[in-house]
């Protein structure tokens, strides 16, 4: 009898302990969810950047990790502000609104002066029925100008998609954004999804990581069969990945109808000439370096043709400088560094991390080769909204 009482008592204690543990776990999950929601409200871009470096963020964060994140990324004044500060911000916002309304009115007058009637636009005549240049001159346009590091421009876009694709495409702002994305892939050869979204965000004054822009790709161009996407992984201090886009046959056909003969994209060029499919991490590194070079004002060519033994991954040009660069995630490449030095008189390297960069620089110094170096991880950390240096070490 006594044994039964003891056993029942132990069972009750274990049951109570399990209940308390489940309550604690539920509360912990709820607190993590609340912290994540707060982080997205106060520093969503920084949290997404952290998730790019480690897909398990913020699920694997402890209290100290959360404390560090808010200390580093939530700037002073992000909470409640004094009434006079808010009033000044309101006055500034109203002035910006009035300027925008004035620009909108000017655009409306220009559109009303178009030679083509609204009825023609509503019929959605196929662009292929007439020469593209003639059609562009006569049809009302939603003009959008886009600048990627001051180098590229987006031409005028028809207010409606061509009839052949009208049933598959959106209208209005979404169609204009879809057309921008198609143009950037087709004519500029861009592949990195983030770079494409940043260019569109620059025109529409929205955040590149906004849900509406992502949905335009994920729920728009891809399921509509105009583009396909791939995720490429690379190993930095933490696993990271980048998303790339390329046109389908239908996407290329639509671009040709719009007068944009597709060029070979950077991703396609790496696949064709550099075994890009079997070297996913290296392909990701080359595309990431090209993107960060453009962000810093450099003109970029992936896999440039050269004479001699060297086969550089990238050519960057700026202010009269031409630099051939090797993107290298491995080590022990003395022949590669000598060939690159023979080509241009010095070595230029992009490594994965600062530690790996130091090892590659040591290799070159051991061979008494001059050069400069950078790394993907440092370029990512320094990006933000400020254009920084491309090279972080010279010798």
C-alpha positions in Angstrom: 0.0 0.0 0.0 2.8 2.4 1.0 4.6 1.6 -2.3 1.5 2.5 -4.3 1.2 5.8 -2.5 4.8 6.6 -3.2 4.5 5.6 -6.9 1.5 7.8 -7.3 3.3 10.6 -5.6 6.2 10.3 -7.9 3.9 10.1 -11.0 2.2 13.3 -9.8 5.6 15.1 -9.3 6.8 14.0 -12.8 3.5 15.1 -14.4 3.7 18.4 -12.7 7.3 18.8 -13.8 6.4 18.0 -17.4 3.5 20.6 -17.3 5.9 23.2 -15.9 8.5 22.4 -18.6 5.9 22.6 -21.4 4.6 26.0 -20.0 8.2 27.3 -19.9 8.8 26.1 -23.5 5.5 27.7 -24.7 6.5 31.0 -23.0 10.0 30.8 -24.5 8.5 30.4 -28.0 6.1 33.3 -27.4 8.9 35.5 -26.2 11.1 34.6 -29.2 8.2 35.4 -31.6 7.7 38.7 -29.9 11.4 39.6 -30.1 11.5 38.6 -33.8 8.4 40.8 -34.5 10.0 43.7 -32.7 13.3 43.3 -34.5 11.5 43.3 -37.9 9.7 46.5 -36.9 12.9 48.3 -35.7 15.6 46.9 -37.9 14.1 44.5 -40.4 16.8 45.0 -43.0 19.6 44.2 -40.5 17.7 41.1 -39.3 17.4 39.8 -42.9 21.1 40.5 -43.5 21.9 38.4 -40.4 19.6 35.6 -41.8 21.5 35.6 -45.0 24.7 34.9 -43.1 23.0 32.1 -41.0 19.6 30.7 -42.1 19.0 29.6 -38.5 18.9 33.2 -37.2 17.2 34.2 -35.0 15.9 30.8 -33.8 19.3 29.9 -32.4 19.9 33.2 -30.6 20.2 33.4 -26.8 19.6 36.4 -24.6 23.1 37.9 -25.2 22.7 37.6 -29.0 19.4 39.5 -28.9 20.9 42.2 -26.6 23.8 42.6 -29.0 21.6 42.8 -32.1 19.4 45.6 -30.6 22.5 47.5 -29.3 24.2 47.4 -32.7 21.2 48.0 -35.0 18.5 50.0 -33.3 19.7 53.6 -33.4 18.9 56.2 -30.8 15.6 57.9 -31.5 13.9 54.8 -33.0 11.4 54.8 -30.1 9.1 57.6 -29.0 10.3 61.1 -29.9 9.5 64.5 -28.6 6.4 66.3 -30.1 8.5 69.1 -31.7 10.7 66.5 -33.5 7.6 64.7 -34.8 6.1 68.1 -36.0 9.3 68.9 -37.9 9.2 65.5 -39.6 5.5 66.0 -40.5 6.2 69.4 -42.1 9.1 67.9 -44.1 6.9 65.0 -45.2 4.2 67.4 -46.4 6.7 69.4 -48.4 7.9 66.2 -50.1 4.3 65.2 -50.8 3.6 68.5 -52.5 6.7 68.2 -54.7 5.7 64.6 -55.6 2.1 65.8 -56.5 3.6 68.5 -58.7 5.7 66.0 -60.6 2.7 63.8 -61.0 0.7 66.6 -62.5 3.5 67.4 -64.9 3.6 63.7 -66.0 -0.2 63.7 -66.4 0.0 66.7 -68.8 2.7 65.0 -70.8 0.7 61.8 -71.1 -2.4 63.8 -72.2 -0.4 65.3 -75.0 0.5 61.9 -76.5 -0.3 61.4 -80.1 -2.0 58.0 -79.5 -5.6 57.9 -78.3 -6.6 56.1 -75.1 -8.7 53.8 -77.3 -5.6 52.5 -79.0 -4.0 51.8 -75.7 -7.0 50.0 -74.4 -7.0 47.7 -77.4 -3.5 46.6 -76.4 -2.2 46.3 -79.9 0.7 43.9 -80.2 4.1 45.5 -80.4 5.3 43.0 -82.9 2.7 44.2 -85.5 4.6 47.4 -86.0 8.2 48.3 -85.6 9.1 48.8 -81.9 10.6 52.2 -82.3 7.5 53.5 -84.1 5.2 52.1 -81.5 7.2 53.5 -78.6 6.9 57.0 -80.1 3.2 56.8 -80.6 1.9 54.9 -77.6 1.3 56.4 -74.2 4.1 55.4 -71.9 4.7 55.0 -68.2 8.2 56.3 -68.3 10.5 55.0 -65.7 14.2 56.0 -65.5 16.5 53.6 -63.6 20.1 54.1 -62.6 22.3 51.3 -61.5 25.4 52.9 -60.0 24.9 55.7 -62.6 25.6 53.3 -65.5 22.3 52.0 -66.9 18.9 53.4 -67.9 15.6 51.7 -68.3 13.7 52.7 -71.5 10.1 53.6 -71.8 7.7 50.8 -70.9 4.2 50.4 -72.5 1.4 51.0 -70.1 0.1 47.5 -70.9 1.9 44.2 -71.7 1.7 42.9 -75.3 -1.5 41.1 -76.2 0.3 37.7 -76.6 1.2 37.8 -72.9 -1.6 40.0 -71.5 -3.5 37.1 -69.9 -0.4 36.0 -68.0 0.9 39.4 -66.8 -0.3 42.1 -64.4 -1.2 45.7 -65.2 -0.3 49.0 -63.7 2.6 49.3 -61.2 3.1 45.6 -61.0 3.5 45.2 -64.7 5.9 48.2 -64.8 8.0 46.5 -62.1 7.9 43.2 -63.9 9.1 44.9 -67.1 11.9 46.6 -65.2 13.1 43.2 -63.9 12.9 41.6 -67.4 14.9 44.5 -68.8 17.6 44.3 -66.2 18.1 40.6 -66.8 17.8 40.8 -70.6 19.8 44.0 -71.5 22.1 44.5 -68.5 22.8 40.8 -68.0 22.2 41.0 -64.2 21.6 37.8 -62.3 21.6 38.5 -58.6 18.0 38.9 -57.4 18.9 41.4 -54.7 20.6 43.7 -57.2 17.6 43.6 -59.5 15.2 44.5 -56.7 17.5 47.2 -55.4 17.5 48.9 -58.8 13.7 48.8 -59.0 13.4 50.0 -55.4 15.6 53.0 -56.4 13.0 54.1 -58.9 9.9 53.4 -56.8 11.4 54.7 -53.5 10.6 51.5 -51.6 12.8 49.0 -49.7 14.5 46.4 -51.8 13.5 43.7 -49.4 9.9 44.8 -49.3 7.3 42.1 -49.6 5.7 43.6 -52.7 9.0 43.5 -54.7 9.7 39.9 -53.6 6.2 38.8 -54.5 6.6 40.4 -57.9 9.4 37.8 -58.5 8.3 34.8 -56.4 4.6 35.0 -57.2 4.9 36.8 -60.5 7.7 36.3 -63.0 8.6 32.8 -61.9 5.2 31.1 -61.7 4.2 32.9 -64.9 7.0 31.1 -66.7 9.0 34.2 -67.6 12.0 33.6 -65.3 13.5 30.8 -63.2 15.5 31.1 -60.0 18.3 29.2 -58.3 19.8 29.5 -54.8 23.6 29.3 -54.7 25.4 28.6 -51.4 28.8 29.8 -50.3 30.7 29.2 -47.1 31.7 32.4 -45.2 32.1 32.4 -41.5 28.5 31.2 -41.5 26.8 29.4 -44.4 25.2 32.0 -46.8 23.3 31.8 -50.0 22.3 34.2 -52.9 19.3 34.0 -55.2 19.9 34.3 -59.0 17.4 34.8 -61.8 17.5 34.0 -65.5 15.0 34.3 -68.3 13.0 31.4 -69.7 12.4 31.1 -73.5 9.1 32.8 -73.0 10.8 35.6 -71.0 13.3 36.1 -73.8 10.5 36.1 -76.4 8.6 38.8 -74.4 11.7 40.9 -74.2 12.3 40.7 -77.9 8.7 41.8 -78.5 9.5 44.8 -76.3 12.6 45.5 -78.4 15.1 44.2 -75.8 17.3 41.5 -77.5 18.6 39.4 -74.5 22.3 39.3 -73.9 24.0 36.5 -72.0 23.6 37.0 -68.3 26.5 36.8 -65.9 25.1 33.6 -64.4 24.7 32.0 -67.9 28.2 33.0 -68.9 29.6 31.3 -65.8 27.6 28.2 -66.6 28.9 28.2 -70.2 32.5 29.0 -69.7 33.4 28.2 -66.1 31.6 25.0 -65.1 29.3 27.2 -63.0 26.8 24.4 -62.2 29.5 22.2 -60.7 31.1 25.0 -58.8 28.2 26.6 -57.0 30.1 28.3 -54.2 32.6 29.9 -56.7 29.8 31.0 -59.0 28.1 32.6 -56.0 31.3 34.3 -55.0 31.9 35.8 -58.5 28.3 37.1 -58.7 28.5 38.5 -55.2 31.9 40.3 -56.0 30.4 41.7 -59.2 27.4 43.0 -57.3 29.5 44.7 -54.6 31.9 46.2 -57.2 29.0 47.8 -59.0 27.6 49.1 -55.7 31.0 50.9 -55.3 30.9 52.5 -58.7 33.0 50.0 -60.7 32.1 48.8 -64.2 32.1 45.0 -64.3 32.8 42.3 -66.8 32.5 38.6 -65.8 35.0 36.2 -67.4 36.7 38.8 -69.6 38.7 37.5 -72.6 42.5 37.9 -72.1 45.6 36.6 -73.8 48.1 34.4 -72.0 47.8 31.8 -69.3 45.7 33.8 -66.8 42.0 33.3 -66.8 40.6 36.0 -64.4 37.1 35.8 -63.1 36.2 39.5 -63.3 37.4 42.7 -64.8 36.6 45.9 -62.9 37.1 49.4 -64.3 36.8 52.8 -62.7 38.5 56.2 -63.2 40.8 54.8 -65.9 41.8 51.8 -63.8 41.4 48.3 -65.3 41.9 45.5 -62.7 41.6 41.8 -63.4 40.5 39.9 -60.3 40.5 36.3 -59.2 37.7 35.2 -56.9 39.3 32.4 -54.8 37.7 30.4 -52.0 40.6 27.9 -51.7 44.3 28.3 -51.2 47.7 27.2 -52.4 47.4 28.7 -55.9 51.0 30.1 -56.6 50.7 29.4 -60.4 47.4 31.3 -60.6 48.9 34.4 -58.8 52.0 34.4 -61.0 49.9 34.2 -64.2 47.7 37.1 -63.0 50.8 39.2 -62.1 52.2 38.5 -65.5 49.0 39.8 -67.0 48.8 43.2 -65.2 51.9 43.5 -63.0 50.2 42.7 -59.7 47.6 40.3 -58.1 44.0 41.2 -57.3 42.1 38.7 -55.1 38.7 38.4 -53.6 38.5 35.8 -50.9 35.6 34.4 -48.9 36.5 35.8 -45.5 39.1 38.0 -43.9 41.0 35.0 -42.5 41.1 33.3 -45.9 42.1 36.6 -47.5 45.1 36.8 -45.1 46.2 33.3 -46.2 46.0 34.2 -49.9 47.9 37.4 -49.3 50.6 35.5 -47.5 51.0 33.2 -50.5 51.5 36.1 -52.8 54.0 37.8 -50.5 55.9 34.6 -50.2 56.3 34.7 -54.0 57.2 38.5 -53.8 54.1 39.5 -55.8 52.6 42.9 -55.4 48.8 43.1 -55.1 45.6 44.1 -53.5 42.8 42.0 -51.9 39.3 42.0 -50.5 36.8 39.5 -49.3 33.0 38.9 -49.7 32.3 38.9 -45.9 33.9 42.3 -45.4 32.1 43.7 -48.5 28.8 42.5 -47.1 29.4 44.0 -43.6 30.4 47.3 -45.1 27.6 47.6 -47.6 24.6 49.3 -45.9 23.6 52.4 -47.8 27.2 53.8 -48.0 29.5 53.2 -50.9 32.8 52.0 -49.5 36.2 50.9 -50.7 36.4 47.8 -52.9 40.0 46.9 -51.7 40.8 46.3 -48.0 44.5 45.4 -48.3 47.3 46.5 -50.6 51.0 45.5 -50.4 
